[in-house]
Amino acid sequence: MPEFFPFLFQLYRTPSNLSYGEHSIQSARGVQEGDTVGPLLVCLLTRNLTKSLQSPFNLWYLDDATPGDDPEQVCEDLRTVVRAGAASGLELNLGKCEVFAFGGTDRERATAIARVQIHCPGILLPQRSNLTLLGAPLFNETILSVLKAKTDSAELMTARLEKISPHQALFLLENCLSIPKLLYVLRCSPTNRWT
């Protein structure tokens, strides 16, 4: 999309100054979280990659990918992501990647996970009881633990609100402090089962 180049060049041609108190750090490496055009650039950068993966279940949200197929195909897709990432400046952070095997016997699931771990050492292995996709619980037994974590976080934060002005507290309550995340989980989960 060449028509975006002048605008993007103006944004990224010089390092940004990230300030914290009296300290300042120059940021000159890639798009930063919170950049206005960050999501657009990520989508443009990963567009061809998303279409090149062969897994029939190929779900993306910005830079979060979820391929699903037999272990060999998922491993091949992971290799494709690593190769494409190296060519475009993206890195696969295995400390944030997860693998979970659905279906089959316990032995087949363990074998499938072991195959993926050969290609991706350090990949995380979530338990069924806390498996989420983009923050939404995937199983009924996951819902309560996710809701508990969100409500615990909200309770901790709201207890601290009495230390600031009411106006600031209301703003934070409406826009931050895990309330939007709690509402997201409530929208994504059949929580009516526990009413």
N, C-alpha and C positions, 0 to 999 in steps of 0.2 A: 504494500500500500504506500507507494511513493508520495502521495499527497500529504501524508502525516509527517514526512521527514523534517520539514522546516520547523514544525512545532516541537517535535521530539528532540531535534538537535538543540533547540533553544533550552529545553528543559534539562538535558543531560550532558551538554558539551563541557561543563565545568563541574568539579566536585561540589556536592552539597555540604553545608556545615551543619552538623548535628550538635546541638548544644545541651549541656546538662550542667546547671549551675554556672560556675565560672569556666568550666571546661568546654572545649570545642573539638570535635573530631571531624575530619574531612571524609566524606563517603563518596567513593568514586567507583564502586563496584555494583553495577546492575540496579534494578528497580528495587526500591525499598517498600516495605509494608506501609501502607497509608498513602503512597503516591497516587495521585488522582487518576493517572492513566495506567497504573500498574496492572489492574485486571485485564484491560484491553490488550496490553503488550503481552501478558502471559498467554492469553487466548490466541493471539496472532502467532506467537512463537510455538505453541503446542498444537495448533490446528492440524497440520499435516501429520504430526505424530499420532494424534488421536485416531486419525483415519487409517494409519498404517498397521495398527495392532490387529491381530487375527482372532483374538478371543471373542466368542459370540456375545458374551456379557462384557461390555466395554463402556463403563460409566465414568464420566469426568465432570468435575466442578473446578474450574480454573486449573490449578496444578495438582489437584487431588484426583488420582486415577484409581479405578477399581476394575481390574480385569478378572474375568471368571471363566474357567474352562478346566480341562484336564491339566495335571501338573506340568507336563512337557510344554504345552502351549503357553501357560502362564509364565514359565521360565523363559521361553523364547520372547514373549512380549516384554519381560523385564530386561532381557538383553537388548532388545530394540530400544527401550527407553534409555538405557545407559549409553548406548552408542549415539543416539540422537541427541541426548543431553550433552555429551562430551563435545559434539560438533557445534552445538548452539550456545554453550555456556551454562547449561542447567546441570545441577547435580542431584542425584538421587540420594536422599538422606535416609539410609537404612535404619537409623535410630527412630525414625517416624513412620517407617513402613511396617505393615502387619500382614500376616498370612493366616488364613483360617480355612480349614478343609471341611466342606459340607458333604454329607452323604457317605455311603460306603461303610465298611466295618472300621473298628478302632485301628486295626492293623493297616488297612488301606489309607486311612487318614494320616496315620503316623508316617507311612512311607511317602505320601504326597508331600507332607510338610518337610521331611528330610531332603527330598529332591530340591525343593525351593531353597532350603537353607544352604545347600551346596553352592548355589549360584549367588546367594545373598546372605552371607554370614552376618549375624547381628540383627537380622530381621526379627521384629517382635512377634510373639505368639500369644495373642489375647485368649482368654478363656471365654467360653460361650456365655457365661454369666455377666460379662462386662463388654461384650462385643457391640460396637456402634459403627455406624456409617455416617460420616459428616455430623457426628454428635447425636444422631437419632438411634435409639436402641433397636437392635435387629431381632431380638427374641423377647417373649413375654417375661422371662425370668430376668432380663436385663433392665426392664423398665423401672422397677422399684429401686434398684441400686443407683441408676442414673438420676432418678428423681431425688433420692436421698442426698446424693452428692450436691446437686444443684440447690436444694433447700438448705442444706447445711452451710453452703457458701453464702447464700442470700441472708441467712440468719446472722452469720458472722459480720457481714458487711453492714446490715441494717443496725446492728448493735452499736456500730461505730458512728452512725449518722447523727446521734445526739450530741456529738462533739463539735459539729459545724452548724452554720446558720440554717434555718428551716428552708430558705429558698435554694441554697446549694444542695441540701439533702434531698429535696423533691426532685431537682434536676438529675442528680445521680441515681436516685431510685427509679426514675422513668427511663433513663437512657443507659445505665450501666449496672454494676453490682449484681451481675448474673441474672437479673430479672428477665431481660430479653432471651437469654439462653434457656431459662426455665420455661418461658412461654413457648419457645421453639420445641422443646422436648414434649410439652403437653400437646402441641399441635401434631407432632409426628407419631404419637403413641396412643394406643387404645386404652387410655387411663380410666375410662368409664367402667372397666371391669372391677375396680377397687372402690367404687362409690357405694 
